[in-house]
Amino acid sequence: MKGTLLALALAVATRSASLEERELDHKKRMRGFPTALVADSEGRNPSYDRQLLGTDGEFGHPWLGTVGGASPMQLVDSVFEHVDKNADAHLAVEELTARMLLAAKLRVVVELRRTQDGAVQAAMADIKRGDANKDGLLSSLEVYHMDEHATKHKPTDVAFPFADASNDGLLALDEVILFRHLCDHPDAVALYDPHSGGMDFVKQGAVRAPALPPACAPAFSPLLHARPPRSRARLPPAAPLGHRRI
């Protein structure tokens, strides 16, 4: 009898710990955090760095472009193509920060799609209701004229720019999903405000010059410094997300 009670107690404790772990994982994702553990001061955690850059294969999405390769250096080159926005063959901290912020936003969107029933349908309904010019997108003016968002969720001066991942002044479907989340959770708006420090892990990751696979860490580290221009043709830029029709 005692053995049965002990086994039952252990099973309950294990289940409780598992639920707590899943809840913690969910909270981290909803803040854009990578779920891999951060390395201690003695070393790096390539899994965490890959998640920061969106190269871990957890999700494929137009926001991040196509990255990968058979070798570590091919992976580095494919990331470089997408991060080096001004095509000057250098990587600045600001460019790394922008990439990591994009991956963090996408992590929130993916978690909303995964856990929030009706998130996609609600966003599509918002677009259908507010899209005055019928281009399948929402402008800030169109959002303003949607009574629910203009009154209940005003102001949107933080939510709209943050959700506008493509920086084109228009919200496509996944951007509307993120925007709705920010509007429905004022605490989230404060969290993502650039002055709140809620996403400082992005800046810290960029400054630390992340590693990718262990084998290419030495090759990737100097990317914050000058890199000789390459002779091969650069990939054409991906189409802006904001202009992808629903």
trRosetta pair geometry for C-beta under 8 A, 3 or more apart (Angstrom, degrees):
i j d omega theta_ij theta_ji phi_ij phi_ji
1 4 5.7 -53 -152 32 31 111
1 5 6.5 28 153 -15 65 105
2 5 5.7 -55 -149 38 34 111
2 6 6.2 35 153 -21 67 107
3 6 5.6 -54 -146 36 31 112
3 7 6.3 31 155 -19 65 105
4 7 5.8 -54 -149 36 30 110
4 8 6.3 30 153 -19 64 107
5 8 5.6 -55 -148 37 31 112
5 9 6.3 32 153 -20 65 105
6 9 5.7 -53 -148 35 30 111
6 10 6.4 31 153 -18 64 105
7 10 5.7 -55 -149 37 31 111
7 11 6.3 33 152 -22 65 105
8 11 5.6 -53 -148 34 32 112
8 12 6.4 31 154 -18 65 104
9 12 5.8 -53 -148 36 32 110
9 13 6.3 30 153 -18 65 108
10 13 5.7 -55 -145 38 31 111
10 14 6.2 33 155 -21 65 106
11 14 5.8 -54 -147 36 29 111
11 15 6.3 28 155 -18 64 107
12 15 5.8 -56 -147 38 30 110
12 16 6.2 31 153 -21 65 107
13 16 5.7 -54 -147 36 30 113
13 17 6.4 30 154 -19 64 105
14 17 5.8 -54 -149 36 31 109
14 18 6.3 32 152 -21 64 106
15 18 5.6 -54 -149 35 32 114
15 19 6.4 33 153 -19 65 104
16 19 5.8 -53 -150 35 31 111
16 20 6.4 31 152 -18 64 106
17 20 5.6 -55 -149 37 33 113
17 21 6.3 36 152 -22 66 104
18 21 5.7 -53 -149 34 32 112
18 22 6.5 29 154 -16 65 105
19 22 5.8 -55 -148 37 32 109
19 23 6.2 32 153 -19 65 107
20 23 5.7 -54 -145 37 31 111
20 24 6.3 31 155 -19 65 106
21 24 5.7 -55 -147 37 30 110
21 25 6.3 33 152 -21 64 106
22 25 5.5 -52 -147 36 32 114
22 26 6.3 35 152 -21 64 104
23 26 5.6 -51 -149 34 32 113
23 27 6.5 32 153 -19 64 105
24 27 5.7 -53 -147 36 32 111
24 28 6.4 34 153 -20 65 105
25 28 5.8 -55 -150 35 30 112
25 29 6.4 27 154 -16 64 108
25 35 5.5 31 -142 -131 90 125
26 29 5.9 -59 -149 38 30 109
26 30 6.2 27 155 -19 66 109
26 111 6.8 138 -149 -162 67 125
26 115 6.6 88 -138 -83 118 162
27 30 5.7 -56 -145 37 30 110
27 31 6.7 18 156 -9 62 107
28 31 6.1 -68 -156 42 30 102
28 33 4.0 -81 -175 69 86 123
28 34 7.7 -46 156 83 120 26
28 35 5.7 123 99 -99 138 71
29 32 7.5 56 -172 -70 34 14
29 33 6.8 -90 -70 56 28 74
29 35 6.6 -8 -64 -63 91 106
29 107 5.5 -131 -155 159 75 101
29 108 6.9 155 152 -95 68 44
29 110 7.6 -89 -177 80 121 93
29 111 4.1 142 133 -76 121 145
30 108 6.0 71 -147 -127 38 83
30 111 5.6 -126 -73 108 64 150
30 112 7.8 99 -115 -60 84 78
30 188 7.8 -85 159 -113 100 121
31 108 7.5 169 28 -87 2 105
31 191 6.6 -95 -126 161 94 140
31 198 6.9 -123 -157 167 108 102
31 199 7.6 -172 168 -89 86 78
32 103 7.9 113 -170 106 96 63
32 104 3.0 47 -180 -177 123 94
32 105 6.4 -3 -111 -58 123 32
32 107 5.2 120 -138 64 51 117
32 108 5.3 -34 -73 -42 77 102
32 199 6.2 4 68 -117 140 110
32 202 7.6 -15 125 -57 131 114
33 104 7.5 31 -57 -132 25 99
33 107 7.5 -135 53 117 29 154
33 201 6.3 45 -114 61 85 162
34 47 8.0 153 168 129 132 74
34 48 5.1 130 105 -148 151 67
34 51 3.4 113 -126 106 117 136
34 52 5.7 -59 -43 -57 134 65
34 107 7.6 -119 -83 -99 45 161
35 51 7.0 -153 29 -137 63 164
36 45 6.1 175 138 146 118 127
36 47 4.0 -173 -133 117 157 106
36 48 4.2 -142 93 -74 115 66
36 50 7.9 61 4 52 155 88
36 51 5.5 171 12 -2 113 140
37 45 6.2 -144 91 -130 69 161
37 48 6.7 -87 83 -64 34 121
38 45 6.1 -168 -159 22 26 142
38 48 5.5 110 -102 -131 49 165
39 42 7.7 -118 162 64 99 60
39 43 5.1 -107 -177 95 129 70
39 44 4.9 -175 1 -165 169 16
39 45 3.6 -172 -48 -25 92 89
39 48 6.6 -143 -19 29 81 140
40 43 6.6 42 60 38 74 75
44 49 6.7 -2 178 -29 111 133
44 210 7.6 133 -156 -153 124 60
44 211 4.8 67 150 18 159 131
44 217 6.6 157 54 -128 157 140
45 48 4.0 52 98 12 114 115
45 49 6.6 158 89 -14 62 86
46 49 5.4 -58 -145 41 37 112
46 50 6.1 40 156 -24 70 103
46 211 5.1 -71 -99 103 82 103
46 212 6.2 43 -155 147 103 21
46 213 5.8 70 -175 -124 150 23
46 214 5.6 -104 -36 -53 148 65
46 217 7.0 -101 -88 -71 110 110
47 50 5.8 -52 -148 33 29 111
47 51 6.6 28 153 -16 62 104
47 56 6.9 64 -160 -117 64 125
48 51 5.8 -57 -154 37 31 110
48 52 6.4 38 148 -24 65 104
48 210 7.9 -134 103 -139 79 121
49 52 5.3 -46 -148 30 36 117
49 53 6.5 19 158 -5 66 107
49 205 7.1 164 -118 -159 68 108
49 210 3.4 161 -147 -174 114 118
49 211 5.2 123 48 59 170 56
49 212 6.5 -123 110 -87 119 36
50 53 6.1 -65 -148 47 31 100
50 55 4.8 -99 -156 75 80 86
50 56 4.0 111 127 -74 109 84
50 212 6.1 83 -84 -144 88 65
50 213 7.9 46 -69 -57 124 57
51 54 7.4 35 -170 -75 32 34
51 56 4.9 2 -76 -21 62 144
51 58 6.9 39 -116 -9 86 138
51 103 7.3 150 159 155 52 134
51 107 7.9 54 179 -86 98 137
52 100 4.9 -16 174 -126 87 109
52 103 6.4 114 169 80 30 148
52 202 7.5 157 -153 -122 99 58
52 205 4.5 -155 -149 -179 151 154
52 210 5.7 -178 68 -73 137 162
53 79 6.1 3 170 -141 138 132
53 83 7.8 -46 -146 -71 106 130
53 99 6.1 6 -138 136 69 122
53 100 6.5 -48 -85 -87 46 76
53 103 6.3 145 159 -43 11 158
53 210 6.3 -155 -37 75 114 146
53 212 7.4 -49 40 -96 152 90
54 58 8.0 -100 -146 44 57 99
54 59 7.8 -56 -155 64 92 87
54 64 4.4 -129 132 -123 145 146
54 67 7.5 114 105 24 84 141
54 99 7.2 -131 20 168 113 88
54 100 8.0 -176 -16 -114 92 42
54 102 7.1 -54 -24 99 149 91
54 103 3.5 -147 -50 -107 106 116
54 106 6.6 54 -111 55 130 142
55 67 5.0 -76 -116 109 93 142
55 68 7.6 168 -159 -73 90 57
55 75 6.7 101 -179 -176 137 108
55 79 5.9 -37 -76 -86 141 118
55 212 6.5 -35 91 -131 147 109
57 60 7.7 -7 -148 -58 53 84
57 68 7.8 70 -81 -91 98 112
58 110 7.7 103 131 138 106 171
59 106 6.7 -163 83 150 138 118
59 110 5.3 -115 -69 -96 159 148
60 64 7.8 -125 -152 61 42 115
60 66 7.6 19 -151 -106 106 70
61 64 5.5 73 70 16 85 97
61 106 5.6 174 62 -146 159 135
61 110 8.0 -115 -53 -66 142 110
61 174 7.8 85 -158 -93 128 175
62 65 7.3 35 -164 -73 42 40
62 238 6.3 172 -168 168 87 141
62 239 7.8 -36 -168 65 131 82
62 241 5.6 146 108 -100 117 94
62 244 6.8 108 71 -46 168 155
63 102 5.6 -174 159 176 111 110
63 105 7.6 -130 -178 84 159 108
63 106 5.3 -171 69 -77 148 125
63 165 5.5 -30 -127 145 122 143
63 166 7.8 -115 -115 -70 81 76
63 174 7.7 -103 -43 93 124 149
63 241 5.9 12 -88 -73 70 147
64 67 6.9 -66 144 -5 103 114
64 82 6.9 47 175 171 56 158
64 99 8.0 79 -131 -159 82 84
64 102 6.6 155 -85 124 75 119
64 103 6.5 61 -94 -88 122 81
64 106 6.7 -46 -38 -26 110 167
65 81 7.7 -135 135 99 153 100
65 82 4.4 -166 49 -106 147 132
65 238 5.3 -149 -98 -31 94 141
66 78 7.1 -75 114 -173 67 124
67 75 6.8 63 165 -155 93 69
67 78 4.4 144 -141 123 64 115
67 79 5.3 49 -139 -75 132 67
67 82 6.5 -77 -71 4 107 140
68 74 7.6 -3 129 122 45 102
68 75 6.1 -30 -154 -107 25 81
68 78 6.0 -32 38 70 34 167
69 72 7.7 121 88 -123 116 1
69 73 7.4 -95 120 83 150 46
69 74 2.5 -171 -179 113 143 107
69 75 4.4 -140 40 -53 108 55
69 76 7.9 -64 36 21 148 52
69 77 6.9 81 -62 49 158 97
69 78 5.5 -178 -38 -11 111 126
70 74 5.8 45 41 37 61 154
71 74 4.7 98 54 4 77 103
71 75 7.2 -138 96 -4 43 86
72 75 5.6 -56 -154 34 34 114
72 76 6.4 36 150 -20 68 103
72 212 6.4 154 -155 91 91 119
72 213 4.9 -115 -107 56 109 119
72 215 4.7 -156 -38 90 153 103
72 216 3.0 -172 161 -45 127 122
72 219 6.9 127 123 43 114 137
73 76 5.3 -47 -146 35 38 115
73 77 6.3 41 153 -21 66 102
73 216 6.1 -179 -63 -119 53 124
73 219 6.0 -68 -97 146 87 165
74 77 5.6 -50 -146 36 33 112
74 78 6.4 32 155 -19 65 105
75 78 5.9 -56 -148 35 29 108
75 79 6.5 28 154 -16 64 105
75 212 5.7 174 116 157 127 156
75 213 7.0 85 56 0 156 108
75 216 6.8 179 63 25 111 166
76 79 5.9 -58 -151 38 30 109
76 80 6.1 35 151 -26 66 108
76 212 6.2 -150 -77 10 80 149
76 216 5.6 -152 -44 167 122 141
76 219 6.0 -107 -42 114 170 115
76 220 5.3 -144 -116 -89 123 92
76 223 7.5 -153 -169 -68 111 137
77 80 5.4 -52 -146 32 32 117
77 81 6.6 40 154 -27 63 98
78 81 5.8 -43 -154 22 34 115
78 82 7.2 20 154 -7 60 104
79 82 6.2 -70 -160 42 35 102
79 83 5.9 17 156 -11 74 118
79 212 7.2 -163 -10 -80 154 137
80 83 6.0 -66 -135 43 28 102
80 84 5.5 18 173 -14 70 116
80 91 6.9 -99 -131 -63 83 119
80 223 6.9 -134 -100 -139 106 130
80 227 7.9 -90 -147 96 140 169
81 84 6.8 -54 -130 37 15 101
81 234 6.5 160 -136 -157 97 85
81 235 5.2 50 -177 25 141 116
82 99 7.1 104 117 -116 98 119
83 91 6.0 19 118 -123 121 112
83 95 5.2 101 165 148 83 107
83 96 6.3 25 -167 -89 131 54
83 98 7.9 146 -148 72 73 96
83 99 4.8 -30 -113 -58 95 146
84 87 5.9 97 130 -89 102 35
84 88 6.9 -145 -174 40 106 59
84 89 6.9 40 -161 -85 151 19
84 90 7.1 133 -130 66 109 35
84 91 5.9 -87 -84 -85 86 74
84 95 6.4 35 -103 179 35 157
85 95 5.7 -164 8 -126 98 107
85 98 7.2 -14 -27 79 141 152
86 95 7.7 -110 8 -84 90 128
87 234 6.3 -18 -131 -98 118 173
89 226 7.8 33 116 -168 95 65
89 227 5.1 -135 163 83 84 89
89 228 6.8 -60 166 126 140 18
89 229 4.4 -110 -59 -90 160 65
89 230 7.0 166 -116 0 117 73
90 225 7.6 -82 -142 141 95 22
90 226 5.9 -43 -100 -115 105 47
90 227 6.0 165 -95 24 49 87
91 95 5.5 -125 -157 73 69 130
91 96 6.2 66 168 -49 111 98
91 223 4.5 19 29 152 137 94
91 224 5.8 -72 87 -97 96 38
91 227 7.4 41 -3 -4 84 129
92 95 4.8 99 56 2 77 100
92 96 7.3 -146 96 0 44 84
92 224 7.6 73 -127 -149 23 69
93 96 5.7 -57 -151 40 36 110
93 97 6.1 41 150 -24 68 106
93 206 5.1 104 -166 141 75 112
93 207 5.9 27 -138 -90 127 60
93 224 6.8 32 -64 -137 74 111
94 97 5.5 -51 -145 35 31 115
94 98 6.4 35 155 -22 64 103
94 206 7.9 84 -72 167 13 151
95 98 5.8 -49 -148 32 32 112
95 99 6.6 33 152 -18 62 104
96 99 5.7 -55 -151 36 34 112
96 100 6.3 27 155 -14 68 108
96 205 7.6 -144 148 112 112 81
96 206 3.8 147 105 -138 110 95
96 209 7.5 -97 -102 -104 170 52
96 210 7.7 162 -164 11 129 98
96 224 7.7 -36 -24 -94 141 90
97 100 5.9 -60 -146 41 30 106
97 101 6.1 32 156 -21 66 108
97 202 5.9 87 -151 144 74 99
97 203 5.8 17 -119 -102 117 60
97 206 4.2 -46 -67 -45 70 167
98 101 5.8 -54 -145 36 28 112
98 102 6.5 32 154 -22 62 105
99 102 5.8 -56 -154 32 30 113
99 103 6.6 27 151 -15 64 105
100 103 5.6 -51 -148 37 36 112
100 104 6.3 40 151 -22 66 104
100 202 4.5 161 114 -150 117 87
100 205 5.4 155 -131 84 160 129
100 206 5.8 -134 9 -59 139 96
101 104 5.5 -51 -148 34 33 114
101 105 6.5 35 153 -19 65 102
101 199 7.0 72 -117 151 87 144
101 202 5.1 64 -74 -164 72 155
102 105 5.8 -52 -150 34 31 110
102 106 6.4 30 152 -17 64 107
102 165 6.1 98 -132 -160 84 105
103 106 5.6 -55 -148 38 32 112
103 107 6.4 40 151 -26 65 102
104 107 5.6 -49 -151 28 32 115
104 108 6.9 33 150 -18 62 100
104 199 6.3 107 147 -145 166 123
104 202 5.8 -71 -26 -80 147 121
105 108 5.8 -54 -159 32 36 111
105 109 6.5 34 147 -17 67 105
105 162 7.5 -178 -107 166 122 79
105 163 7.8 155 -156 -123 126 40
105 165 5.5 179 109 -96 152 114
105 178 6.3 16 -172 -125 96 155
106 109 5.4 -52 -147 37 38 113
106 110 6.1 39 155 -20 69 104
106 165 7.6 79 -61 -125 80 154
106 174 7.9 12 -121 163 71 139
107 110 5.9 -51 -144 36 30 111
107 111 6.4 29 155 -17 62 107
108 111 5.8 -60 -151 38 30 109
108 112 6.4 31 152 -20 66 106
108 178 6.2 82 102 -119 117 100
108 181 7.0 -170 159 88 115 161
109 112 5.7 -55 -149 35 31 111
109 113 6.4 31 154 -17 65 104
109 174 5.0 41 -161 -172 148 102
109 177 5.6 93 -138 92 90 124
109 178 5.3 -52 -80 -63 95 101
110 113 5.8 -53 -149 37 31 112
110 114 6.2 28 153 -19 64 111
111 114 5.6 -57 -144 39 32 112
111 115 5.9 -6 170 9 69 116
112 115 6.7 -73 -129 51 22 85
112 116 4.9 -20 -168 17 66 126
112 119 5.0 164 154 -157 95 164
112 177 5.5 155 103 161 141 113
112 178 7.3 -176 11 -85 155 55
112 181 5.7 -98 -100 -68 143 139
113 116 7.3 -34 -76 46 11 87
113 119 6.0 -129 -96 76 43 133
113 120 6.4 51 -124 -53 87 103
113 177 6.9 7 -63 -172 83 160
116 119 3.9 75 96 -51 113 120
116 181 7.9 -148 -30 -91 167 106
118 121 4.9 -63 -153 49 65 112
118 122 5.3 68 146 -29 89 103
119 122 6.0 -57 -146 36 25 110
119 123 6.5 23 156 -17 61 108
119 177 5.5 61 158 -141 105 106
119 180 7.4 170 -155 80 80 136
119 181 7.9 11 -141 -62 119 100
120 123 5.9 -58 -151 37 30 109
120 124 6.3 29 153 -17 65 108
120 173 7.3 24 -147 177 81 116
120 177 6.7 -19 -92 -89 52 124
121 124 5.7 -55 -147 38 31 111
121 125 6.3 34 153 -21 65 105
122 125 5.6 -53 -149 34 32 113
122 126 6.5 36 151 -22 64 102
122 180 6.4 128 117 -162 117 168
123 126 5.6 -50 -151 32 34 114
123 127 6.6 34 151 -18 65 102
123 173 5.8 100 126 -161 128 69
123 176 4.1 131 -159 106 105 112
123 177 4.6 -51 -67 -70 151 68
123 180 6.0 -126 -87 -10 85 140
124 127 5.7 -51 -150 35 34 111
124 128 6.4 34 152 -18 66 106
124 173 6.7 5 -78 -126 75 106
124 246 6.7 143 -123 -175 87 141
125 128 5.7 -53 -146 38 32 112
125 129 6.1 27 156 -17 66 110
126 129 5.9 -61 -145 40 28 107
126 130 5.9 -6 168 7 67 116
126 138 7.2 -23 131 -64 98 150
126 146 7.0 35 -159 -146 87 162
126 149 7.9 70 -149 -37 121 129
126 176 5.7 177 79 -177 129 130
126 180 6.7 -159 -28 -76 160 120
127 130 6.6 -72 -133 50 22 89
127 131 5.2 29 173 -38 66 120
127 136 6.7 19 171 -165 131 46
127 137 7.3 -44 -142 -117 111 12
127 138 5.9 -117 -114 -44 72 105
127 173 6.9 -51 -38 -94 150 68
127 176 6.0 -90 -57 -66 100 169
127 246 6.0 120 127 -48 163 161
128 131 6.4 -41 -118 21 16 113
129 146 6.5 87 113 -123 108 112
130 138 5.4 35 99 -119 123 112
130 142 4.7 113 156 158 99 100
130 143 6.3 48 174 -89 154 42
130 145 6.9 144 -146 78 93 86
130 146 4.3 -40 -95 -68 122 121
130 149 7.9 -4 -84 22 150 131
131 134 5.8 98 132 -90 107 33
131 135 6.7 -147 -168 41 111 57
131 136 6.6 33 -141 -79 154 13
131 137 6.8 116 -120 60 110 31
131 138 6.2 -93 -82 -82 76 69
131 142 6.4 33 -103 -170 33 152
132 142 5.4 -153 3 -112 100 105
132 145 7.3 26 -47 72 130 145
133 142 7.8 -103 9 -76 87 131
135 170 8.0 -60 99 -148 127 142
135 245 7.4 -115 166 -110 60 92
136 172 7.5 19 131 -127 92 77
136 245 4.2 78 61 -150 166 75
136 246 4.2 -164 -165 12 107 90
137 170 4.2 15 163 178 136 118
137 171 6.2 149 -169 66 79 45
137 172 5.8 -42 -111 -82 92 60
137 242 6.2 64 -133 -178 144 79
137 243 7.6 -41 -54 -102 147 36
137 245 7.8 -93 -39 -114 89 53
137 246 7.7 174 -63 -28 53 99
138 142 4.9 -135 -155 87 71 125
138 143 5.4 81 161 -59 118 90
138 170 6.7 142 69 -163 40 66
138 171 4.4 -21 60 55 97 104
138 176 6.2 93 18 -89 133 112
139 142 4.7 98 50 6 76 101
139 143 7.0 -136 95 -4 41 86
139 169 6.3 14 -138 145 84 90
139 170 5.7 -38 -87 -103 64 74
139 171 7.9 -172 -74 13 18 80
140 143 5.5 -52 -149 37 34 114
140 144 6.3 41 151 -26 65 103
140 156 7.3 178 -146 99 92 128
140 160 5.4 73 -109 -179 98 157
140 169 6.5 -72 -11 -167 103 82
141 144 5.5 -49 -149 30 33 115
141 145 6.6 22 155 -11 64 106
142 145 6.0 -62 -150 41 32 105
142 146 6.9 39 149 -29 63 99
143 146 5.7 -50 -156 20 37 114
143 149 5.4 -67 -179 103 83 147
143 150 7.4 150 138 -66 61 80
143 156 6.4 -109 128 99 133 175
143 160 6.5 171 68 -100 164 124
143 171 7.4 64 -60 13 126 135
143 179 7.6 -92 -121 168 142 149
144 149 7.6 -97 -97 100 21 102
144 150 5.1 75 -172 -102 47 110
144 156 7.5 -137 -82 30 73 134
145 150 6.5 45 -84 -51 9 143
146 149 4.7 38 87 29 109 105
146 150 6.0 155 72 -19 52 95
147 150 5.8 -64 -130 41 24 106
147 151 5.9 -5 180 4 66 115
148 151 7.1 -77 -146 45 13 89
148 152 5.5 -22 -178 19 57 125
148 153 7.4 35 136 0 66 107
149 152 6.7 -55 -103 54 20 90
149 153 4.8 -38 -151 45 58 124
149 154 7.7 106 148 -53 54 67
149 156 6.7 32 165 -67 105 136
149 183 6.0 -45 -129 -147 92 158
150 153 7.6 22 -17 54 9 80
150 154 5.9 24 176 -58 41 111
151 154 6.2 -26 -125 -4 15 114
152 183 7.6 76 103 167 96 108
153 156 6.3 50 123 -74 102 94
153 159 7.1 -38 163 24 119 164
153 183 3.8 -3 -139 -159 148 105
153 184 7.6 -45 -96 -59 122 42
155 158 7.4 86 102 8 96 81
156 159 4.7 -73 -151 57 71 107
156 160 4.5 63 148 -25 106 106
156 179 7.9 26 -154 -161 118 106
156 183 7.0 -14 -107 -94 97 105
157 160 7.1 -31 -113 34 16 103
157 161 7.2 7 174 -1 46 112
158 161 6.9 -72 -154 44 25 98
158 162 6.0 17 161 -15 64 120
158 182 7.5 -146 109 173 89 133
158 189 5.1 106 92 -172 129 97
158 192 6.9 139 161 90 111 93
158 193 5.3 -42 -140 -95 141 84
159 162 6.0 -69 -147 40 23 108
159 163 6.1 14 163 -13 65 114
159 179 5.7 93 157 -148 101 72
159 182 3.9 163 -130 116 99 131
159 183 5.4 78 -159 -65 164 74
159 189 5.4 -49 -67 -112 92 110
160 163 6.0 -62 -143 41 27 104
160 164 6.2 29 158 -26 65 110
160 171 7.4 -99 -147 -54 79 124
160 179 6.4 34 -102 -126 51 118
161 164 5.6 -55 -143 31 32 114
162 178 7.5 -129 117 142 87 119
162 182 6.4 135 76 -93 127 161
162 192 5.2 77 -147 137 158 132
163 171 6.1 13 121 -115 115 118
163 175 4.9 111 156 -175 90 79
163 176 7.4 84 165 -85 137 20
163 178 4.3 167 -128 97 93 106
163 179 3.7 26 -111 -68 176 81
163 182 6.2 -130 -54 9 112 138
164 167 5.9 105 129 -85 102 32
164 168 7.0 -151 -177 41 109 53
164 169 6.6 23 -148 -83 149 17
164 170 7.2 111 -132 56 106 30
164 171 6.2 -91 -93 -80 75 77
164 175 6.0 52 -102 -159 37 137
164 242 7.3 13 -158 -83 86 123
165 174 7.6 -23 16 102 139 106
165 175 5.7 -141 10 -94 94 103
165 178 7.5 87 -37 31 108 158
165 241 6.1 -8 88 61 103 153
166 170 7.3 -26 69 64 123 81
166 172 7.3 57 -4 3 135 113
166 175 7.3 -73 5 -65 94 143
166 240 4.9 97 -173 -177 128 88
166 241 3.9 -151 -70 51 124 94
166 242 4.0 -151 76 -26 147 93
166 243 7.9 -165 162 -3 162 70
168 240 5.3 81 -53 172 145 142
168 241 7.8 -176 9 62 124 69
168 242 3.8 -138 56 32 131 155
168 243 7.1 -64 123 -36 171 86
169 242 7.5 69 55 -154 49 164
170 175 8.0 103 119 75 54 156
170 242 4.0 110 72 -171 104 121
170 243 7.5 79 72 -66 145 56
171 175 4.0 -145 -151 106 78 118
171 176 4.9 111 146 -65 121 74
171 179 5.8 -18 -134 -21 152 146
171 242 7.3 -40 -72 -125 11 93
172 175 5.2 85 50 17 61 110
172 176 7.1 -116 107 -11 26 93
172 241 5.7 -126 21 148 142 85
172 242 5.6 -163 -30 -126 103 39
172 243 8.0 -65 -68 9 124 15
172 244 5.5 40 -130 63 154 89
172 246 6.8 175 -161 -70 79 80
173 176 5.8 -58 -151 32 28 109
173 177 6.7 31 152 -21 64 101
173 246 5.2 118 -55 -115 110 97
174 177 5.4 -44 -151 29 39 117
174 178 6.7 37 151 -15 65 101
174 241 7.8 -63 53 177 114 131
175 178 5.7 -53 -152 38 36 110
175 179 6.1 39 148 -22 67 107
175 241 7.3 128 -38 124 119 123
175 242 7.4 3 -5 -97 156 77
176 179 5.3 -51 -141 38 35 115
176 180 6.2 39 157 -23 67 102
177 180 6.1 -53 -150 33 26 110
177 181 6.8 28 151 -19 60 106
178 181 5.7 -55 -154 33 33 113
178 182 6.5 31 152 -17 66 105
179 182 5.8 -57 -151 36 32 109
179 183 6.2 27 155 -17 67 110
180 183 5.7 -58 -144 40 30 110
180 184 6.0 21 160 -13 67 113
181 184 6.1 -63 -142 42 25 104
181 185 6.2 -16 169 18 64 114
181 188 6.4 -62 141 105 87 166
182 185 6.6 -83 -141 57 22 83
182 188 5.4 -130 -121 104 55 113
182 189 5.1 94 -177 -80 91 80
182 192 6.7 -66 -116 37 116 143
183 189 7.6 64 -85 -63 31 121
185 188 3.9 55 102 2 114 115
185 189 7.1 167 98 -15 64 77
186 189 5.4 -45 -153 27 43 116
186 190 6.7 41 151 -15 68 100
187 190 5.7 -52 -154 37 37 111
187 191 6.3 43 146 -26 66 105
188 191 5.2 -51 -147 33 37 117
188 192 6.3 19 160 -7 69 108
189 192 6.3 -67 -147 45 26 97
189 193 6.7 48 149 -47 62 94
190 193 5.6 -33 -153 -1 35 120
190 196 5.6 125 163 -98 65 149
190 198 7.5 116 121 -37 61 143
191 196 6.0 -148 -142 109 20 155
191 198 3.9 146 -175 -146 65 166
191 199 7.7 93 150 -38 77 83
192 196 7.3 49 52 38 13 134
192 198 6.0 -79 -69 77 30 134
192 199 6.4 40 -128 -28 59 123
193 196 4.2 93 67 -20 94 110
193 198 7.1 83 45 14 64 118
194 199 7.8 -52 -113 48 53 112
197 200 4.9 1 -167 -44 72 117
199 202 4.9 9 155 4 97 117
199 203 7.6 104 118 -9 75 88
200 203 5.5 -53 -158 39 54 109
200 204 5.9 53 147 -21 78 106
201 204 5.5 -54 -141 41 34 114
201 205 6.1 39 157 -24 66 106
202 205 5.9 -56 -150 34 26 110
202 206 6.6 24 154 -17 62 106
203 206 5.8 -56 -149 35 32 109
203 207 6.3 28 156 -18 67 107
204 207 5.9 -56 -146 37 30 109
204 208 6.3 25 157 -18 64 111
205 208 5.9 -62 -147 37 29 108
205 210 5.8 6 -180 -57 89 117
206 209 7.8 30 172 -67 36 41
206 210 7.9 -45 -98 -17 29 98
209 220 7.4 163 163 130 92 86
209 221 5.6 81 132 -143 130 57
209 223 6.8 159 -152 56 107 88
209 224 4.9 -84 -94 -29 124 125
210 220 7.3 -43 99 135 56 135
211 214 7.1 37 152 -103 135 39
211 216 7.4 152 -169 88 81 68
211 217 3.6 -6 -138 -115 124 96
211 220 5.8 137 -129 67 51 134
211 221 7.1 -9 -88 -64 82 83
212 216 5.2 -12 64 76 107 117
212 217 7.1 -164 41 -76 56 58
212 220 5.5 140 2 -56 95 158
213 216 5.3 66 61 20 85 96
213 217 7.5 -119 94 -38 43 77
214 217 5.8 -28 -154 -15 37 117
216 219 4.7 -56 -165 46 75 115
216 220 5.5 72 135 -27 90 105
217 220 5.9 -62 -140 38 29 106
217 221 6.3 43 162 -39 65 101
218 221 6.0 -41 -147 13 30 117
219 222 7.6 -67 -175 28 32 97
220 223 5.6 -31 -173 -12 55 121
221 224 7.7 -45 168 11 48 97
222 225 5.1 -57 -174 42 76 110
222 227 7.3 130 120 -81 98 91
223 227 6.5 2 -129 -54 58 134
239 243 6.2 -101 164 72 103 111
239 244 6.8 115 109 -66 118 88
240 243 4.9 71 76 9 97 104
240 244 7.9 -150 101 -22 55 79
241 244 5.8 -43 -163 7 46 115
